[in-house]
Amino acid sequence: MKKNIGTIDMIIRIVIGLAIGVVGYLNSSWFGLIGIIPVATAFIGFCPAYTLFNWNTSKKEEVK
């Protein structure tokens, strides 16, 4: 798996994932478990949906 999530994208995913989790917890709902998905993809650095659309928010590696 080649990383396709950049730093800013990673931060946004963590914030949104945690917000979804908190809202789900405060409402005593299973909805909060959906927040695991953006947090997990942020820590892994790979988003399967990005490969479908050929998106990449990470910086390109320079060739030496």
PyMOL Python script that loads the backbone (N, CA, C, O; Angstrom):
from pymol import cmd

cmd.read_pdbstr("""\
ATOM      1  N   MET A   1       0.832  -1.175   0.000  1.00  0.00           N
ATOM      2  CA  MET A   1       0.000   0.000   0.000  1.00  0.00           C
ATOM      3  C   MET A   1       0.877   1.239   0.000  1.00  0.00           C
ATOM      4  O   MET A   1       1.715   1.431   0.881  1.00  0.00           O
ATOM      5  N   LYS A   2       0.669   2.058  -0.987  1.00  0.00           N
ATOM      6  CA  LYS A   2       1.392   3.315  -1.069  1.00  0.00           C
ATOM      7  C   LYS A   2       0.565   4.388  -0.377  1.00  0.00           C
ATOM      8  O   LYS A   2      -0.640   4.495  -0.607  1.00  0.00           O
ATOM      9  N   LYS A   3       1.204   5.172   0.458  1.00  0.00           N
ATOM     10  CA  LYS A   3       0.480   6.211   1.207  1.00  0.00           C
ATOM     11  C   LYS A   3      -0.080   7.250   0.237  1.00  0.00           C
ATOM     12  O   LYS A   3       0.603   7.706  -0.680  1.00  0.00           O
ATOM     13  N   ASN A   4      -1.352   7.610   0.471  1.00  0.00           N
ATOM     14  CA  ASN A   4      -1.985   8.607  -0.384  1.00  0.00           C
ATOM     15  C   ASN A   4      -2.703   9.693   0.420  1.00  0.00           C
ATOM     16  O   ASN A   4      -3.555  10.405  -0.113  1.00  0.00           O
ATOM     17  N   ILE A   5      -2.356   9.816   1.701  1.00  0.00           N
ATOM     18  CA  ILE A   5      -2.954  10.827   2.566  1.00  0.00           C
ATOM     19  C   ILE A   5      -1.851  11.748   3.080  1.00  0.00           C
ATOM     20  O   ILE A   5      -0.876  11.294   3.677  1.00  0.00           O
ATOM     21  N   GLY A   6      -2.018  13.040   2.842  1.00  0.00           N
ATOM     22  CA  GLY A   6      -1.049  14.035   3.282  1.00  0.00           C
ATOM     23  C   GLY A   6      -1.275  14.457   4.726  1.00  0.00           C
ATOM     24  O   GLY A   6      -2.211  13.997   5.381  1.00  0.00           O
ATOM     25  N   THR A   7      -0.413  15.331   5.212  1.00  0.00           N
ATOM     26  CA  THR A   7      -0.452  15.757   6.608  1.00  0.00           C
ATOM     27  C   THR A   7      -1.728  16.518   6.953  1.00  0.00           C
ATOM     28  O   THR A   7      -2.364  16.227   7.966  1.00  0.00           O
ATOM     29  N   ILE A   8      -2.105  17.477   6.134  1.00  0.00           N
ATOM     30  CA  ILE A   8      -3.308  18.261   6.413  1.00  0.00           C
ATOM     31  C   ILE A   8      -4.544  17.362   6.343  1.00  0.00           C
ATOM     32  O   ILE A   8      -5.437  17.460   7.185  1.00  0.00           O
ATOM     33  N   ASP A   9      -4.590  16.500   5.349  1.00  0.00           N
ATOM     34  CA  ASP A   9      -5.696  15.548   5.209  1.00  0.00           C
ATOM     35  C   ASP A   9      -5.768  14.642   6.439  1.00  0.00           C
ATOM     36  O   ASP A   9      -6.857  14.328   6.917  1.00  0.00           O
ATOM     37  N   MET A  10      -4.621  14.229   6.943  1.00  0.00           N
ATOM     38  CA  MET A  10      -4.561  13.364   8.118  1.00  0.00           C
ATOM     39  C   MET A  10      -5.142  14.070   9.350  1.00  0.00           C
ATOM     40  O   MET A  10      -5.920  13.481  10.100  1.00  0.00           O
ATOM     41  N   ILE A  11      -4.764  15.317   9.548  1.00  0.00           N
ATOM     42  CA  ILE A  11      -5.259  16.084  10.693  1.00  0.00           C
ATOM     43  C   ILE A  11      -6.775  16.266  10.603  1.00  0.00           C
ATOM     44  O   ILE A  11      -7.486  16.111  11.596  1.00  0.00           O
ATOM     45  N   ILE A  12      -7.258  16.593   9.411  1.00  0.00           N
ATOM     46  CA  ILE A  12      -8.701  16.775   9.215  1.00  0.00           C
ATOM     47  C   ILE A  12      -9.448  15.486   9.509  1.00  0.00           C
ATOM     48  O   ILE A  12     -10.500  15.515  10.146  1.00  0.00           O
ATOM     49  N   ARG A  13      -8.923  14.357   9.056  1.00  0.00           N
ATOM     50  CA  ARG A  13      -9.571  13.065   9.290  1.00  0.00           C
ATOM     51  C   ARG A  13      -9.632  12.731  10.782  1.00  0.00           C
ATOM     52  O   ARG A  13     -10.640  12.214  11.264  1.00  0.00           O
ATOM     53  N   ILE A  14      -8.562  13.024  11.503  1.00  0.00           N
ATOM     54  CA  ILE A  14      -8.543  12.738  12.938  1.00  0.00           C
ATOM     55  C   ILE A  14      -9.567  13.605  13.665  1.00  0.00           C
ATOM     56  O   ILE A  14     -10.310  13.109  14.512  1.00  0.00           O
ATOM     57  N   VAL A  15      -9.610  14.891  13.340  1.00  0.00           N
ATOM     58  CA  VAL A  15     -10.555  15.806  13.993  1.00  0.00           C
ATOM     59  C   VAL A  15     -11.998  15.393  13.697  1.00  0.00           C
ATOM     60  O   VAL A  15     -12.822  15.331  14.609  1.00  0.00           O
ATOM     61  N   ILE A  16     -12.303  15.113  12.442  1.00  0.00           N
ATOM     62  CA  ILE A  16     -13.667  14.724  12.069  1.00  0.00           C
ATOM     63  C   ILE A  16     -14.038  13.387  12.701  1.00  0.00           C
ATOM     64  O   ILE A  16     -15.149  13.225  13.205  1.00  0.00           O
ATOM     65  N   GLY A  17     -13.116  12.433  12.675  1.00  0.00           N
ATOM     66  CA  GLY A  17     -13.391  11.131  13.274  1.00  0.00           C
ATOM     67  C   GLY A  17     -13.662  11.212  14.763  1.00  0.00           C
ATOM     68  O   GLY A  17     -14.579  10.567  15.272  1.00  0.00           O
ATOM     69  N   LEU A  18     -12.859  12.008  15.463  1.00  0.00           N
ATOM     70  CA  LEU A  18     -13.082  12.180  16.899  1.00  0.00           C
ATOM     71  C   LEU A  18     -14.385  12.915  17.181  1.00  0.00           C
ATOM     72  O   LEU A  18     -15.082  12.596  18.144  1.00  0.00           O
ATOM     73  N   ALA A  19     -14.719  13.900  16.342  1.00  0.00           N
ATOM     74  CA  ALA A  19     -15.982  14.634  16.517  1.00  0.00           C
ATOM     75  C   ALA A  19     -17.176  13.696  16.333  1.00  0.00           C
ATOM     76  O   ALA A  19     -18.135  13.759  17.103  1.00  0.00           O
ATOM     77  N   ILE A  20     -17.125  12.839  15.332  1.00  0.00           N
ATOM     78  CA  ILE A  20     -18.205  11.869  15.115  1.00  0.00           C
ATOM     79  C   ILE A  20     -18.314  10.933  16.312  1.00  0.00           C
ATOM     80  O   ILE A  20     -19.415  10.619  16.762  1.00  0.00           O
ATOM     81  N   GLY A  21     -17.180  10.492  16.821  1.00  0.00           N
ATOM     82  CA  GLY A  21     -17.183   9.616  17.990  1.00  0.00           C
ATOM     83  C   GLY A  21     -17.782  10.274  19.215  1.00  0.00           C
ATOM     84  O   GLY A  21     -18.551   9.648  19.943  1.00  0.00           O
ATOM     85  N   VAL A  22     -17.438  11.534  19.451  1.00  0.00           N
ATOM     86  CA  VAL A  22     -17.964  12.262  20.611  1.00  0.00           C
ATOM     87  C   VAL A  22     -19.472  12.467  20.479  1.00  0.00           C
ATOM     88  O   VAL A  22     -20.210  12.281  21.447  1.00  0.00           O
ATOM     89  N   VAL A  23     -19.930  12.845  19.297  1.00  0.00           N
ATOM     90  CA  VAL A  23     -21.369  13.043  19.081  1.00  0.00           C
ATOM     91  C   VAL A  23     -22.117  11.729  19.295  1.00  0.00           C
ATOM     92  O   VAL A  23     -23.184  11.706  19.908  1.00  0.00           O
ATOM     93  N   GLY A  24     -21.557  10.651  18.791  1.00  0.00           N
ATOM     94  CA  GLY A  24     -22.188   9.346  18.992  1.00  0.00           C
ATOM     95  C   GLY A  24     -22.222   8.953  20.455  1.00  0.00           C
ATOM     96  O   GLY A  24     -23.209   8.390  20.929  1.00  0.00           O
ATOM     97  N   TYR A  25     -21.153   9.246  21.169  1.00  0.00           N
ATOM     98  CA  TYR A  25     -21.094   8.917  22.595  1.00  0.00           C
ATOM     99  C   TYR A  25     -22.094   9.754  23.392  1.00  0.00           C
ATOM    100  O   TYR A  25     -22.808   9.231  24.247  1.00  0.00           O
ATOM    101  N   LEU A  26     -22.140  11.051  23.108  1.00  0.00           N
ATOM    102  CA  LEU A  26     -23.041  11.933  23.845  1.00  0.00           C
ATOM    103  C   LEU A  26     -24.514  11.600  23.591  1.00  0.00           C
ATOM    104  O   LEU A  26     -25.363  11.817  24.457  1.00  0.00           O
ATOM    105  N   ASN A  27     -24.809  11.077  22.409  1.00  0.00           N
ATOM    106  CA  ASN A  27     -26.180  10.699  22.076  1.00  0.00           C
ATOM    107  C   ASN A  27     -26.469   9.229  22.369  1.00  0.00           C
ATOM    108  O   ASN A  27     -27.546   8.731  22.044  1.00  0.00           O
ATOM    109  N   SER A  28     -25.522   8.543  22.975  1.00  0.00           N
ATOM    110  CA  SER A  28     -25.655   7.108  23.261  1.00  0.00           C
ATOM    111  C   SER A  28     -26.071   6.333  22.018  1.00  0.00           C
ATOM    112  O   SER A  28     -27.017   5.546  22.038  1.00  0.00           O
ATOM    113  N   SER A  29     -25.335   6.577  20.936  1.00  0.00           N
ATOM    114  CA  SER A  29     -25.669   5.978  19.648  1.00  0.00           C
ATOM    115  C   SER A  29     -24.478   5.191  19.103  1.00  0.00           C
ATOM    116  O   SER A  29     -23.322   5.513  19.377  1.00  0.00           O
ATOM    117  N   TRP A  30     -24.784   4.165  18.334  1.00  0.00           N
ATOM    118  CA  TRP A  30     -23.742   3.395  17.656  1.00  0.00           C
ATOM    119  C   TRP A  30     -23.135   4.179  16.503  1.00  0.00           C
ATOM    120  O   TRP A  30     -22.120   3.775  15.935  1.00  0.00           O
ATOM    121  N   PHE A  31     -23.754   5.295  16.159  1.00  0.00           N
ATOM    122  CA  PHE A  31     -23.259   6.160  15.087  1.00  0.00           C
ATOM    123  C   PHE A  31     -21.813   6.575  15.322  1.00  0.00           C
ATOM    124  O   PHE A  31     -21.064   6.774  14.366  1.00  0.00           O
ATOM    125  N   GLY A  32     -21.420   6.705  16.556  1.00  0.00           N
ATOM    126  CA  GLY A  32     -20.071   7.121  16.898  1.00  0.00           C
ATOM    127  C   GLY A  32     -18.983   6.173  16.416  1.00  0.00           C
ATOM    128  O   GLY A  32     -17.834   6.576  16.238  1.00  0.00           O
ATOM    129  N   LEU A  33     -19.346   4.921  16.208  1.00  0.00           N
ATOM    130  CA  LEU A  33     -18.358   3.958  15.718  1.00  0.00           C
ATOM    131  C   LEU A  33     -17.905   4.254  14.293  1.00  0.00           C
ATOM    132  O   LEU A  33     -16.832   3.816  13.877  1.00  0.00           O
ATOM    133  N   ILE A  34     -18.712   4.992  13.548  1.00  0.00           N
ATOM    134  CA  ILE A  34     -18.314   5.370  12.189  1.00  0.00           C
ATOM    135  C   ILE A  34     -17.071   6.258  12.232  1.00  0.00           C
ATOM    136  O   ILE A  34     -16.311   6.300  11.265  1.00  0.00           O
ATOM    137  N   GLY A  35     -16.858   6.959  13.327  1.00  0.00           N
ATOM    138  CA  GLY A  35     -15.683   7.807  13.484  1.00  0.00           C
ATOM    139  C   GLY A  35     -14.373   7.049  13.475  1.00  0.00           C
ATOM    140  O   GLY A  35     -13.311   7.644  13.291  1.00  0.00           O
ATOM    141  N   ILE A  36     -14.433   5.750  13.671  1.00  0.00           N
ATOM    142  CA  ILE A  36     -13.220   4.924  13.637  1.00  0.00           C
ATOM    143  C   ILE A  36     -12.614   4.910  12.237  1.00  0.00           C
ATOM    144  O   ILE A  36     -11.393   4.847  12.092  1.00  0.00           O
ATOM    145  N   ILE A  37     -13.449   4.968  11.213  1.00  0.00           N
ATOM    146  CA  ILE A  37     -12.962   4.857   9.838  1.00  0.00           C
ATOM    147  C   ILE A  37     -12.013   5.992   9.461  1.00  0.00           C
ATOM    148  O   ILE A  37     -10.901   5.712   9.012  1.00  0.00           O
ATOM    149  N   PRO A  38     -12.398   7.266   9.621  1.00  0.00           N
ATOM    150  CA  PRO A  38     -11.436   8.318   9.255  1.00  0.00           C
ATOM    151  C   PRO A  38     -10.188   8.335  10.141  1.00  0.00           C
ATOM    152  O   PRO A  38      -9.099   8.659   9.667  1.00  0.00           O
ATOM    153  N   VAL A  39     -10.336   7.994  11.406  1.00  0.00           N
ATOM    154  CA  VAL A  39      -9.171   7.966  12.294  1.00  0.00           C
ATOM    155  C   VAL A  39      -8.219   6.843  11.878  1.00  0.00           C
ATOM    156  O   VAL A  39      -7.004   7.037  11.848  1.00  0.00           O
ATOM    157  N   ALA A  40      -8.759   5.695  11.563  1.00  0.00           N
ATOM    158  CA  ALA A  40      -7.927   4.555  11.146  1.00  0.00           C
ATOM    159  C   ALA A  40      -7.200   4.847   9.834  1.00  0.00           C
ATOM    160  O   ALA A  40      -6.008   4.563   9.710  1.00  0.00           O
ATOM    161  N   THR A  41      -7.904   5.407   8.863  1.00  0.00           N
ATOM    162  CA  THR A  41      -7.242   5.712   7.590  1.00  0.00           C
ATOM    163  C   THR A  41      -6.186   6.798   7.766  1.00  0.00           C
ATOM    164  O   THR A  41      -5.184   6.809   7.050  1.00  0.00           O
ATOM    165  N   ALA A  42      -6.399   7.704   8.704  1.00  0.00           N
ATOM    166  CA  ALA A  42      -5.389   8.739   8.963  1.00  0.00           C
ATOM    167  C   ALA A  42      -4.112   8.123   9.514  1.00  0.00           C
ATOM    168  O   ALA A  42      -3.017   8.477   9.078  1.00  0.00           O
ATOM    169  N   PHE A  43      -4.240   7.204  10.470  1.00  0.00           N
ATOM    170  CA  PHE A  43      -3.050   6.584  11.057  1.00  0.00           C
ATOM    171  C   PHE A  43      -2.369   5.614  10.104  1.00  0.00           C
ATOM    172  O   PHE A  43      -1.148   5.464  10.143  1.00  0.00           O
ATOM    173  N   ILE A  44      -3.136   4.960   9.258  1.00  0.00           N
ATOM    174  CA  ILE A  44      -2.548   4.050   8.269  1.00  0.00           C
ATOM    175  C   ILE A  44      -1.882   4.849   7.149  1.00  0.00           C
ATOM    176  O   ILE A  44      -0.847   4.446   6.619  1.00  0.00           O
ATOM    177  N   GLY A  45      -2.488   5.991   6.793  1.00  0.00           N
ATOM    178  CA  GLY A  45      -1.942   6.825   5.726  1.00  0.00           C
ATOM    179  C   GLY A  45      -2.424   6.425   4.355  1.00  0.00           C
ATOM    180  O   GLY A  45      -1.885   6.881   3.347  1.00  0.00           O
ATOM    181  N   PHE A  46      -3.434   5.575   4.304  1.00  0.00           N
ATOM    182  CA  PHE A  46      -3.949   5.071   3.034  1.00  0.00           C
ATOM    183  C   PHE A  46      -5.463   5.090   3.045  1.00  0.00           C
ATOM    184  O   PHE A  46      -6.088   4.616   3.993  1.00  0.00           O
ATOM    185  N   CYS A  47      -6.053   5.637   1.996  1.00  0.00           N
ATOM    186  CA  CYS A  47      -7.509   5.672   1.864  1.00  0.00           C
ATOM    187  C   CYS A  47      -7.893   4.897   0.603  1.00  0.00           C
ATOM    188  O   CYS A  47      -7.536   5.306  -0.502  1.00  0.00           O
ATOM    189  N   PRO A  48      -8.619   3.778   0.753  1.00  0.00           N
ATOM    190  CA  PRO A  48      -9.018   2.996  -0.416  1.00  0.00           C
ATOM    191  C   PRO A  48      -9.886   3.785  -1.398  1.00  0.00           C
ATOM    192  O   PRO A  48      -9.803   3.559  -2.605  1.00  0.00           O
ATOM    193  N   ALA A  49     -10.713   4.702  -0.905  1.00  0.00           N
ATOM    194  CA  ALA A  49     -11.577   5.492  -1.793  1.00  0.00           C
ATOM    195  C   ALA A  49     -10.739   6.394  -2.701  1.00  0.00           C
ATOM    196  O   ALA A  49     -11.137   6.661  -3.835  1.00  0.00           O
ATOM    197  N   TYR A  50      -9.601   6.861  -2.228  1.00  0.00           N
ATOM    198  CA  TYR A  50      -8.745   7.717  -3.039  1.00  0.00           C
ATOM    199  C   TYR A  50      -8.206   6.966  -4.259  1.00  0.00           C
ATOM    200  O   TYR A  50      -7.997   7.573  -5.310  1.00  0.00           O
ATOM    201  N   THR A  51      -7.983   5.677  -4.138  1.00  0.00           N
ATOM    202  CA  THR A  51      -7.478   4.920  -5.277  1.00  0.00           C
ATOM    203  C   THR A  51      -8.540   4.796  -6.377  1.00  0.00           C
ATOM    204  O   THR A  51      -8.206   4.732  -7.560  1.00  0.00           O
ATOM    205  N   LEU A  52      -9.812   4.763  -5.986  1.00  0.00           N
ATOM    206  CA  LEU A  52     -10.880   4.690  -6.985  1.00  0.00           C
ATOM    207  C   LEU A  52     -10.928   5.939  -7.855  1.00  0.00           C
ATOM    208  O   LEU A  52     -11.211   5.863  -9.051  1.00  0.00           O
ATOM    209  N   PHE A  53     -10.647   7.097  -7.243  1.00  0.00           N
ATOM    210  CA  PHE A  53     -10.702   8.360  -7.965  1.00  0.00           C
ATOM    211  C   PHE A  53      -9.318   8.855  -8.386  1.00  0.00           C
ATOM    212  O   PHE A  53      -9.189   9.938  -8.958  1.00  0.00           O
ATOM    213  N   ASN A  54      -8.292   8.065  -8.105  1.00  0.00           N
ATOM    214  CA  ASN A  54      -6.908   8.400  -8.444  1.00  0.00           C
ATOM    215  C   ASN A  54      -6.481   9.718  -7.795  1.00  0.00           C
ATOM    216  O   ASN A  54      -5.836  10.547  -8.438  1.00  0.00           O
ATOM    217  N   TRP A  55      -6.840   9.912  -6.522  1.00  0.00           N
ATOM    218  CA  TRP A  55      -6.472  11.096  -5.756  1.00  0.00           C
ATOM    219  C   TRP A  55      -5.280  10.770  -4.876  1.00  0.00           C
ATOM    220  O   TRP A  55      -5.089   9.629  -4.456  1.00  0.00           O
ATOM    221  N   ASN A  56      -4.481  11.795  -4.605  1.00  0.00           N
ATOM    222  CA  ASN A  56      -3.324  11.641  -3.719  1.00  0.00           C
ATOM    223  C   ASN A  56      -3.047  12.999  -3.086  1.00  0.00           C
ATOM    224  O   ASN A  56      -2.708  13.953  -3.787  1.00  0.00           O
ATOM    225  N   THR A  57      -3.190  13.094  -1.765  1.00  0.00           N
ATOM    226  CA  THR A  57      -2.940  14.366  -1.090  1.00  0.00           C
ATOM    227  C   THR A  57      -1.566  14.410  -0.434  1.00  0.00           C
ATOM    228  O   THR A  57      -1.205  15.420   0.170  1.00  0.00           O
ATOM    229  N   SER A  58      -0.808  13.347  -0.542  1.00  0.00           N
ATOM    230  CA  SER A  58       0.544  13.354   0.025  1.00  0.00           C
ATOM    231  C   SER A  58       1.506  13.983  -0.960  1.00  0.00           C
ATOM    232  O   SER A  58       1.252  14.025  -2.164  1.00  0.00           O
ATOM    233  N   LYS A  59       2.611  14.468  -0.431  1.00  0.00           N
ATOM    234  CA  LYS A  59       3.607  15.076  -1.293  1.00  0.00           C
ATOM    235  C   LYS A  59       4.293  13.993  -2.110  1.00  0.00           C
ATOM    236  O   LYS A  59       4.498  12.872  -1.643  1.00  0.00           O
ATOM    237  N   LYS A  60       4.636  14.347  -3.321  1.00  0.00           N
ATOM    238  CA  LYS A  60       5.350  13.412  -4.200  1.00  0.00           C
ATOM    239  C   LYS A  60       6.782  13.277  -3.724  1.00  0.00           C
ATOM    240  O   LYS A  60       7.406  14.255  -3.312  1.00  0.00           O
ATOM    241  N   GLU A  61       7.299  12.058  -3.782  1.00  0.00           N
ATOM    242  CA  GLU A  61       8.682  11.826  -3.391  1.00  0.00           C
ATOM    243  C   GLU A  61       9.599  12.281  -4.522  1.00  0.00           C
ATOM    244  O   GLU A  61       9.340  12.020  -5.697  1.00  0.00           O
ATOM    245  N   GLU A  62      10.661  12.957  -4.148  1.00  0.00           N
ATOM    246  CA  GLU A  62      11.614  13.420  -5.144  1.00  0.00           C
ATOM    247  C   GLU A  62      12.516  12.281  -5.560  1.00  0.00           C
ATOM    248  O   GLU A  62      12.947  11.481  -4.730  1.00  0.00           O
ATOM    249  N   VAL A  63      12.801  12.208  -6.851  1.00  0.00           N
ATOM    250  CA  VAL A  63      13.670  11.172  -7.383  1.00  0.00           C
ATOM    251  C   VAL A  63      15.095  11.655  -7.297  1.00  0.00           C
ATOM    252  O   VAL A  63      15.409  12.765  -7.727  1.00  0.00           O
ATOM    253  N   LYS A  64      15.974  10.815  -6.734  1.00  0.00           N
ATOM    254  CA  LYS A  64      17.383  11.207  -6.597  1.00  0.00           C
ATOM    255  C   LYS A  64      18.174  10.816  -7.807  1.00  0.00           C
ATOM    256  O   LYS A  64      19.378  11.067  -7.866  1.00  0.00           O
TER     257      LYS A  64
END
""", "prot")
cmd.dss("prot")
cmd.show_as("cartoon", "prot")
cmd.util.cbc("prot")
cmd.orient("prot")
